[in-house]
Amino acid sequence: MKQDEKPEKPKEKYFYFVDGDKFESENEFTTGAIIKSKLPDAKRGYALYLEGHSNDPDTLINDDTSISLEKEKGPKRFYTVPPASFGIK
């Protein structure tokens, strides 16, 4: 390294939670499909929701939905919901 060069900063990691489990990403932006790909096989077909803050409603995250992992009021928190099977006997 030359004297006038600054050392490279380590790349920032972005943290988020799904169903209480912590995950990390080196990318600020991700998609619902990428988040689901890190889940156990049994949960990959579930619906994914982003928890809203205070009075904000929770948001359904589709596979093609782009999400910023930048912290707002802490790391993003997601949860999964299994598909409904109402009326099936």
WOSUL-V152696 format. One record per backbone hydrogen bond with DSSP energy under -1.0 kcal/mol. NH is the residue of the N-H (numbers start at 1). CO is the residue of the C=O. E is the energy in kcal/mol with one decimal. If there is no record, write none. Layout:
BEGIN
NH;CO;E  NH;CO;E
END
This chain:
BEGIN
5;2;-1.1  14;25;-3.5  16;23;-2.2  17;76;-2.2  18;21;-2.4  19;78;-2.2  21;18;-2.3  23;16;-3.1  25;14;-2.5  30;67;-2.3  32;65;-1.2  33;63;-2.2  35;31;-2.2  36;32;-2.6  37;33;-1.8  38;35;-1.3  39;36;-1.6  43;40;-1.9  44;41;-1.0  46;43;-1.6  47;81;-2.7  49;79;-2.8  50;59;-2.9  51;77;-3.0  56;53;-3.1  59;50;-2.4  61;48;-3.4  65;62;-1.6  67;30;-3.1  69;28;-3.9  72;74;-1.4  78;17;-3.2  79;49;-2.2  81;47;-2.2  88;85;-1.5
END
